[in-house]
Amino acid sequence: MTSKLIKSLLAGLLLTFSLTAIAQSLVGVWEMVETETIGGPDAGVYPVPNYRLLIYTESYFSWIFDQATGPRPMLPPPAETSDAEFGAVARFMNVSGGTYQRVGSTIIYNRLVAVAPNAMAPENQPLVREIRTLTPFRLETQVTNNQGITQILRYRRAE
């Protein structure tokens, strides 16, 4: 009898936490703190060495991810910088912006602008992520690819 009561309480708590996450707002500035890969050759938890910011308003989003593993080189003045030098520095930047919809625990992104033009192509829309955790100070999203590898992105509220 006691185990049934404990199971019922645990089920109630899980439901409460799920409903709280659904009610919590995404609006604000989020800083990515780590990523986790489940499955595949790169499985593990990785701290984020450079700034990666995700910004939500009521209808729009923008992300700016510096994905370099170390500092990027300083460039000469623009008039003296070659396209190859700009490209070498910019290749680690992942920048997108557009609209989003939240349907339960699913975030559906429509990228209207992006550093990588292919990200805006109709065949790459929408980009879908699942909310794994959402509290006033913590956000985790995830996606699983066709090979069964799950990528989890962990953020803390930055504002």
QUIRA-V857886 format. One record per residue. N is the residue number from 1. PHI is phi in degrees with one decimal (999 if undefined). PSI is psi in whole degrees, -180 to 180 (none if undefined). Layout:
{{N PHI PSI} {N PHI PSI}}
This chain:
{{1 999 -42} {2 -64.9 -39} {3 -65.7 -34} {4 -65.5 -40} {5 -65.2 -43} {6 -64.2 -44} {7 -62.2 -41} {8 -64.2 -43} {9 -63.5 -44} {10 -62.5 -43} {11 -61.8 -42} {12 -62.8 -42} {13 -64.8 -43} {14 -61.4 -43} {15 -62.7 -43} {16 -61.6 -46} {17 -63.8 -40} {18 -63.6 -45} {19 -66.6 -35} {20 -63.9 -43} {21 -62.5 -40} {22 -65.7 -36} {23 -78.0 -25} {24 -66.8 142} {25 -85.2 144} {26 -84.3 -19} {27 -55.6 129} {28 141.1 -170} {29 -111.4 128} {30 -120.3 136} {31 -108.9 126} {32 -72.0 133} {33 -111.0 -29} {34 -163.0 162} {35 -123.4 155} {36 -135.4 135} {37 -113.5 127} {38 -112.0 115} {39 95.4 162} {40 77.2 177} {41 -69.7 -20} {42 -102.1 23} {43 -59.4 138} {44 149.9 178} {45 -109.1 132} {46 -129.5 126} {47 -69.2 155} {48 -96.8 116} {49 -78.1 -27} {50 -121.4 166} {51 -63.1 137} {52 -139.1 113} {53 -114.0 141} {54 -126.4 124} {55 -120.7 130} {56 -120.5 135} {57 -107.2 -166} {58 -62.8 -33} {59 -129.6 -15} {60 -118.7 157} {61 -133.7 162} {62 -152.7 137} {63 -129.1 146} {64 -133.6 106} {65 -115.7 118} {66 -90.7 107} {67 -99.6 14} {68 -69.0 151} {69 -89.9 -7} {70 -151.8 -173} {71 -66.4 144} {72 -86.8 150} {73 -70.3 149} {74 -73.2 143} {75 -99.0 154} {76 -67.6 174} {77 -52.4 148} {78 -51.4 -39} {79 -65.6 -20} {80 -105.4 3} {81 -100.2 130} {82 -80.5 162} {83 -60.2 -38} {84 -63.6 -39} {85 -67.0 -43} {86 -60.1 -46} {87 -61.7 -40} {88 -63.8 -37} {89 -78.4 -40} {90 -77.7 -18} {91 -63.4 -18} {92 -93.4 0} {93 -93.8 133} {94 -121.5 105} {95 -127.2 128} {96 -145.3 158} {97 -155.2 155} {98 167.3 -149} {99 -104.9 160} {100 -144.3 157} {101 -128.2 144} {102 -114.2 121} {103 -121.3 101} {104 62.1 -118} {105 -101.6 15} {106 -107.8 135} {107 -109.4 127} {108 -115.0 112} {109 -97.7 139} {110 -119.4 103} {111 -78.9 114} {112 -91.8 -30} {113 -136.0 147} {114 -162.6 149} {115 -62.9 -41} {116 -90.2 110} {117 -56.1 -33} {118 -61.9 -26} {119 -64.4 -23} {120 -92.2 -7} {121 -63.6 143} {122 -53.7 -37} {123 -70.8 -13} {124 -104.3 13} {125 -113.0 149} {126 -80.6 165} {127 -96.2 126} {128 -117.7 134} {129 -131.5 149} {130 -101.9 136} {131 -79.2 123} {132 -95.3 -42} {133 -144.0 138} {134 -148.3 114} {135 -127.0 177} {136 -58.7 -22} {137 -123.2 -1} {138 -142.7 137} {139 -135.0 133} {140 -129.9 129} {141 -120.7 159} {142 -146.8 158} {143 -146.7 144} {144 -117.4 128} {145 -84.7 -179} {146 -64.7 -21} {147 -87.8 2} {148 83.3 13} {149 -90.2 126} {150 -101.8 132} {151 -111.4 124} {152 -111.5 130} {153 -110.8 125} {154 -111.7 131} {155 -125.8 156} {156 -121.0 149} {157 -67.0 131} {158 -101.6 -8} {159 -95.8 none}}
